[in-house]
Amino acid sequence: MSGFGVEVDEVLIKLALVNANLQKHAIEFFHQDGLAPLYIDPVDAVISDLPIGYYPNEIGASEYKLKADEGMSYAHHLFIEQSVKHTKEGGYLFFLVPNFIFESDQAPKLHAFI
């Protein structure tokens, strides 16, 4: 089994690398914004504890279908779209999401996307 990991926080990605090495898992890590373009092939499964809140990069968010019509976009919605884009047909998506994910002002767009 092999995998990829993307993390913007330098400390967290170093901890993930140490953990993967100790467990002898073949994981390639990318230290970058997870909503920036990912240069990896589609994967069989995505597992994510979605970061909740607004995505401050409005220019980057403008590339997504789930961007907010006005103001800043929800990062967790954009991560769902990014994950779908990088998952193989018939692949699996596992997310930890907040209880209110389908109750926000941007939820109708998320419903339509899913």
Summary of the structure (lengths in Angstrom):
residues: 114
radius of gyration: 14.7
end to end distance: 28.2
largest distance: 45.4
contacts: 273
relative contact order: 0.17
helix: 31%
strand: 29%
